[in-house]
Amino acid sequence: MSQRLIIALFSVLLLVAVSSAATQDVAGKCMTCHKEVSNGLYQQWFNSGHSQHNVTCYDCHKAEKGDKDAYMHEGALIATLVTPNDCGQCHAKEARESENSYHATAGEILESADAYLAHVVGGDPAAIAGCESCHGTRVKIDPKSPNKLAQSSWPNSGIGRLNPDGSKGSCNACHVRHSFSKAQARRPETCGKCHLGPDHPQKEIYEESKHGIAYFTNVDNMNLDEDRWVVGEDYYEAPTCATCHMSATKKQSVSHDVGQRISWTLRPKVSVHKENWKEKRDNMKDVCSSCHGPVFVNGHYYQFDGVVNLYNEKFAKPAGEIMQIITKNKTLENQASFSNNLEWTYWELWHHEGRRARHGAAMMGPDYTWWHGVYEVAKHFYFKFIPEVRETGDAEAIAYIDKMLANDPMHNWMNKPTSELKAAIKSGEMQKVFKNMFDPELAGTEAKKH
């Protein structure tokens, strides 16, 4: 080896050593100061896996010149915001999977009807502290702010947050800073920050289901803080949200793409199958099969498909067609969206009650499938939605309704005596009306013409 090459290598090693020493010096200052001024934050980090692997404050918060949110703090260039791009420096696979997931696109709600409701019907403060806190916001830069982040968009740990560096998402939505506990991310309570309430009560459904009951009565046996966490092997008393949607099985590795095991989309007005839905259903069945036999698993999906198809065919498609007629004919009294009572009724029919029914069936929550779901869908479809449509005076929409109520076997029960309907249930004739609802291929078919 030439003397010149030896000198060059020595110089590189010296620079690395000097840089490492400087980094350690900055990190030491961070820890010394924050132990005094924000001890709770410091203790969270000190007892975390990051601390055990010598990952310091500066490793996550250091910034580069030119970063939009970079600022000088106690002699170091840092950024308050830690984005998936930062986390991806060490957790590349997880960051990549998360960026391709439904979680990372949740910020798109900013352009949806939900955002319209919050900003216009409610008001901007409600949108910021409400919708954007779960779905994420576009984090804005304020040069006058001490940390460069505008107060209207920070703090925010929404799962679909749009970050100044172009990345989407927020890892600490699930791995809460600064402990970043894997056990916490595996617990259903963590998902409950966003997945609850009148329009998507997954937390409440899980708690009423046999899965939730089994979890809460056996939580001490779940080995939640173990590195290896394979369902059916490392724990077997109950599944959590993470078990079904993300965590490892004997055949599948951990994935941060939460859509890889979901076959139906239960969010929109009418449910349809996801792309590659059969493959995704098989992925979820693999999870189920860790504890259940094939007859049980297939039976669940048979019942689940039945509820989703029932909601679609009996209520969602007819209601949607009626609203299209009214919109086309411009028969609503007021122009602005949600300035007419009918619009609120239709919205809650699919956005609240219809979702509750579908999610209840998906997660084996009988109370949400029926009482909070289909029961309220049916009640409000027949005795709020239809009367309000008639009040518009739209002749075409009213004709549609009259034909449906007279001719469709799913709807013509209203003009029959109760004794006849009970006899039809007893004989099995009523069940025949809904027999095709259990067909998993029914999704995507054209709405019935009444």
Buried (B, 14 or more C-beta within 10 A) or exposed (E): EEEEEEEEEEEEEEEEEEEEEEBEEBBEBBBEBBBEEEEEBBBBBBEBBBBEEEBBBBBBBBBEEEBBBBBEBEEBBBBBBBBBBBBBEEBEEBBBBBBBBBBBBBBBBBEEEBBBBBBBEEEEEBBBEEBBBBBBBBBBEBEEBEBBBBEBBBEBBBBBBBBBBEBBBBBBBBBBBBBBBBBBBBBBEBBBBBBBBEBBBBBBBBBBBEBBEBBEEEBEEBBBEEEEBBBBEBBBBBBBBBBBBBBBBEEBEBBBBBBBBBBBBBBEBBBBBBEEBEEBBBBBBBBBBBBBEEEEBEEBBEEBBBBBBBBBBBBBBBBBBBBEBBEEBEBBEEEEBBEBBBBBBBBBBBBBBBBBBBBBBBBBBEBBBBEBBBBBBBEBBBEBBBEBBEEBEBEEBBEBBEEBBEEBEBBEBEEEEEEEBEEBEEEEEBEEBBEEBBEBEBBEBEBEEB
